[in-house]
Amino acid sequence: MNKKKLVVLSGAGISQESGIKTFRDSNGLWENHDILEVASPEGWRKNQKLVQEFYNKRRKQAQECQPNEAHRILANLEEQMDVTIITQNVDDLHERAGSSQVIHLHGELSKAQSGINPELIYPIKGWEIKEGECCELGSQLRPHIVWFGEPVPKMDDAIQFAGIADYFLVVGTSLQVYPAAGLINYVPNEAKKFIVDLQKPNYHLSNDMIFIEKKASEGLKLLESIILGEL
């Protein structure tokens, strides 16, 4: 018997319970930085040292955090379902919780890429990319992060999985960042759709989308019981 397909779009809210600061958090690592200074090709060309320091700090913090109950529930659901996680997060908490199929739309903190060829990607040992560390073409390594103005290479893969979902779950994201927010439009009409978040996204949601107004860990406990009760 084929397993039902659960496709998850996760955002910063699912990692917030692990202690990772959310994007533009009032007390977060983005504070005192114009976003374009640390998350754009222009910012990289202007001040590589600032950008490296910014992501080195984020990487160090992410490595010190642990997966939470929400991450673990999604990993455990693989026993009963075919689960694909499409995440806007750049941490590796889904993988560390045990999820085996994770698509990172916005890149991964744990990796570096060539400054001139984005297809050259390397694992990072430790938490730093240091000045003078270069790719095989001699270019300074930069964070493997999709910055503003750059294409989202994994988007086509994400669309394909959204298009075959039996269950589609949005958790911990406000649906304000495109193209990720547009994935909902590719989900089959007959699929069951859920949103788990403390605040209902300011997004035109279809009438068949079930909203669970809870933090990620609590909402996923409830959702797990709903889905498993149907299988």
Number of C-alpha atoms within 10 A of each C-alpha: 3 6 13 15 20 26 25 25 26 26 23 20 23 28 26 16 19 18 15 21 20 18 16 13 10 11 10 13 18 18 12 9 13 11 15 14 17 23 22 18 17 15 17 20 12 13 12 18 12 15 19 20 15 16 22 20 13 21 23 15 16 22 16 10 16 18 19 19 18 23 25 19 18 23 21 16 16 18 10 14 19 16 25 24 23 28 27 21 25 22 23 21 21 25 16 14 19 16 21 14 15 16 20 23 24 23 22 20 23 24 20 25 22 22 21 14 11 14 11 15 16 15 12 15 9 11 18 18 22 14 12 10 14 17 19 10 11 12 15 19 24 25 27 24 23 20 20 15 11 12 12 18 15 14 17 11 12 23 18 13 21 26 18 17 25 19 21 26 23 23 28 24 25 20 22 12 11 9 12 22 16 13 21 19 12 15 22 16 13 10 18 17 24 18 28 28 24 18 15 16 16 9 10 7 13 11 7 12 14 14 19 20 14 18 19 25 21 15 19 24 14 13 18 14 10 11 15 11 8 6 9
